[in-house]
Amino acid sequence: MSSFEAQFVDRNFAALVQKVTSVMAIADELKNKDMMHNEKYSEIRVEKTSQDKMRRLFEALHAGGDAVKYAFYYALRNHEPYLFRDLGGGEAMDYMDGNQNNQLR
């Protein structure tokens, strides 16, 4: 079963390809966490447009499965907070944070 984060990434594929501008910052973060091979990182880096970079990045996300999509989700939240909120990620975080706070009470 997919995690909420992985489902969010899959559901928003088209919007992410078109709108993410900090592709290399996100790719750097995934690479630093050993969630992306050097070869895939190099393929992303040489692409000319951010859309083509995102398409290559999605290849790595799909190959890495839910764990890599989970890491991408949080990297997206950090590097593209406005886009993240526009896609509904902020509401999900507010909901999840609220549930965690309720469980702690």
VOBA-1610 file (N, C-alpha, C; in pm, whole numbers, padded with zeros to 5 digits, always signed):
BEGIN
Met+00084-00118+00000Met+00000+00000+00000Met+00088+00124+00000Ser+00048+00224-00075Ser+00123+00348-00084Ser+00098+00436+00037Ser+00200+00511+00072Ser+00183+00610+00177Ser+00109+00731+00121Phe+00055+00811+00210Phe-00012+00934+00168Phe+00081+01019+00082Glu+00208+01030+00124Glu+00304+01113+00053Glu+00326+01063-00090Ala+00340+00931-00105Ala+00361+00873-00238Ala+00239+00896-00326Gln+00120+00882-00269Gln-00003+00906-00345Gln-00011+01052-00390Phe+00027+01143-00303Phe+00029+01286-00336Phe+00120+01310-00456Val+00239+01252-00453Val+00336+01269-00562Val+00279+01212-00692Asp+00226+01092-00686Asp+00170+01029-00807Asp+00052+01108-00862Arg-00034+01153-00773Arg-00156+01224-00814Arg-00124+01358-00880Asn-00014+01420-00839Asn+00020+01553-00888Asn+00132+01554-00991Phe+00156+01440-01053Phe+00265+01427-01150Phe+00265+01540-01253Ala+00154+01561-01322Ala+00150+01660-01431Ala+00178+01801-01380Ala+00117+01838-01270Ala+00139+01972-01214Ala+00283+01988-01168Leu+00339+01885-01109Leu+00477+01893-01062Leu+00574+01910-01178Val+00552+01836-01285Val+00639+01847-01403Val+00634+01990-01456Gln+00518+02050-01460Gln+00503+02184-01517Gln+00549+02296-01424Lys+00537+02277-01292Lys+00552+02391-01201Lys+00674+02391-01110Val+00739+02278-01087Val+00854+02277-00998Val+00970+02348-01066Thr+01027+02445-00996Thr+01141+02519-01050Thr+01272+02485-00979Ser+01263+02434-00859Ser+01382+02400-00778Ser+01421+02254-00795Val+01421+02208-00918Val+01443+02065-00943Val+01580+02021-00892Met+01683+02098-00922Met+01816+02055-00882Met+01835+02059-00731Ala+01773+02152-00663Ala+01782+02156-00517Ala+01719+02030-00458Ile+01606+01990-00514Ile+01539+01868-00468Ile+01622+01745-00503Ala+01676+01742-00626Ala+01761+01630-00667Ala+01885+01621-00578Asp+01944+01736-00545Asp+02061+01738-00456Asp+02027+01675-00321Glu+01911+01711-00268Glu+01870+01658-00138Glu+01851+01506-00144Leu+01786+01459-00250Leu+01766+01314-00264Leu+01898+01241-00282Lys+01987+01300-00360Lys+02119+01238-00381Lys+02198+01234-00251Asn+02192+01342-00174Asn+02265+01346-00046Asn+02211+01244+00054Lys+02086+01204+00037Lys+02027+01102+00124Lys+02044+00961+00066Asp+02126+00950-00039Asp+02151+00823-00107Asp+02023+00760-00160Met+01933+00843-00211Met+01807+00794-00266Met+01806+00803-00418Met+01921+00840-00475Met+01931+00852-00620Met+02074+00815-00662His+02085+00737-00767His+02215+00699-00819His+02281+00816-00890Asn+02412+00817-00892Asn+02487+00923-00959Asn+02450+00935-01106Glu+02427+00822-01171Glu+02393+00823-01313Glu+02261+00898-01338Lys+02159+00870-01259Lys+02030+00938-01274Lys+02044+01087-01242Tyr+02122+01118-01139Tyr+02146+01257-01103Tyr+02210+01332-01221Ser+02308+01269-01284Ser+02375+01331-01399Ser+02279+01350-01516Glu+02189+01254-01537Glu+02089+01267-01643Glu+01997+01386-01617Ile+01957+01404-01492Ile+01871+01517-01457Ile+01945+01648-01482Arg+02068+01652-01437Arg+02149+01774-01445Arg+02168+01825-01587Val+02181+01735-01685Val+02210+01779-01822Val+02086+01821-01900Glu+01968+01792-01848Glu+01846+01833-01918Glu+01839+01985-01923Lys+01782+02038-02031Lys+01780+02183-02054Lys+01671+02255-01976Thr+01551+02197-01969Thr+01439+02267-01907Thr+01404+02203-01773Ser+01340+02280-01687Ser+01299+02224-01558Ser+01195+02113-01578Gln+01113+02124-01683Gln+01014+02018-01710Gln+01084+01887-01745Asp+01186+01895-01829Asp+01259+01773-01865Asp+01336+01718-01744Lys+01388+01807-01661Lys+01456+01763-01539Lys+01357+01689-01448Met+01235+01744-01436Met+01134+01679-01351Met+01094+01543-01407Arg+01082+01532-01538Arg+01049+01402-01597Arg+01155+01298-01561Arg+01282+01337-01570Arg+01392+01247-01533Arg+01388+01216-01383Leu+01357+01318-01304Leu+01349+01296-01159Leu+01237+01198-01127Phe+01126+01208-01199Phe+01016+01113-01176Phe+01056+00970-01209Glu+01145+00952-01305Glu+01196+00817-01333Glu+01265+00762-01209Ala+01343+00846-01142Ala+01411+00803-01020Ala+01312+00777-00907Leu+01207+00861-00899Leu+01107+00842-00795Leu+01035+00709-00812His+00998+00677-00935His+00928+00552-00960His+01019+00431-00936Ala+01145+00444-00974Ala+01238+00333-00953Ala+01264+00311-00804Gly+01263+00419-00727Gly+01293+00408-00585Gly+01174+00370-00500Gly+01054+00382-00555Gly+00935+00343-00482Gly+00890+00447-00380Asp+00806+00401-00289Asp+00742+00490-00192Asp+00841+00564-00102Ala+00950+00500-00067Ala+01047+00565+00022Ala+01107+00690-00042Val+01137+00681-00171Val+01195+00796-00241Val+01087+00902-00265Lys+00965+00859-00295Lys+00855+00955-00312Lys+00828+01027-00180Tyr+00839+00957-00071Tyr+00821+01016+00062Tyr+00926+01126+00085Ala+01051+01096+00053Ala+01158+01195+00068Ala+01137+01313-00026Phe+01092+01285-00149Phe+01064+01393-00244Phe+00954+01484-00191Tyr+00850+01426-00135Tyr+00737+01502-00080Tyr+00787+01607+00019Tyr+00875+01566+00111Tyr+00925+01659+00212Tyr+01027+01756+00154Ala+01103+01714+00055Ala+01193+01807-00013Ala+01112+01913-00088Leu+01005+01870-00151Leu+00916+01965-00220Leu+00859+02065-00121Arg+00816+02017-00007Arg+00760+02106+00096Arg+00863+02210+00139Asn+00989+02170+00148Asn+01094+02262+00191Asn+01136+02360+00082His+01144+02314-00042His+01198+02396-00150His+01093+02472-00230Glu+00970+02423-00229Glu+00862+02486-00306Glu+00737+02497-00218Pro+00743+02568-00108Pro+00631+02570-00013Pro+00500+02624-00073Tyr+00509+02723-00161Tyr+00386+02779-00218Tyr+00320+02681-00314Leu+00400+02618-00397Leu+00346+02515-00487Leu+00291+02398-00405Phe+00363+02360-00303Phe+00320+02251-00216Phe+00181+02279-00160Arg+00161+02398-00110Arg+00030+02437-00056Arg-00076+02444-00165Asp-00039+02499-00282Asp-00135+02507-00393Asp-00187+02371-00434Leu-00103+02270-00423Leu-00142+02134-00461Leu-00215+02060-00349Gly-00233+02126-00236Gly-00307+02066-00127Gly-00220+02000-00022Gly-00090+02008-00038Gly+00000+01947+00059Gly-00006+02013+00195Gly-00024+02143+00196Gly-00030+02214+00323Gly-00149+02172+00406Glu-00263+02152+00342Glu-00382+02107+00414Glu-00360+01970+00474Ala-00294+01884+00400Ala-00267+01750+00450Ala-00174+01757+00570Met-00075+01844+00565Met+00017+01857+00677Met-00055+01912+00799Asp-00141+02011+00779Asp-00219+02065+00890Asp-00304+01955+00953Tyr-00366+01873+00868Tyr-00450+01763+00917Tyr-00366+01662+00995Met-00252+01623+00936Met-00168+01524+01001Met-00110+01580+01131Asp-00066+01706+01131Asp-00015+01767+01253Asp-00124+01773+01359Gly-00246+01804+01321Gly-00357+01808+01415Gly-00384+01673+01476Asn-00380+01569+01394Asn-00401+01433+01447Asn-00290+01394+01543Gln-00168+01430+01513Gln-00058+01398+01602Gln-00075+01472+01735Asn-00115+01599+01728Asn-00135+01675+01851Asn-00248+01615+01933Asn-00355+01571+01867Asn-00466+01509+01940Asn-00424+01379+02006Gln-00338+01303+01939Gln-00293+01176+01995Gln-00203+01198+02115Leu-00131+01311+02118Leu-00041+01338+02228Leu-00115+01382+02354Arg-00237+01427+02338Arg-00315+01477+02454Arg-00366+01366+02540
//
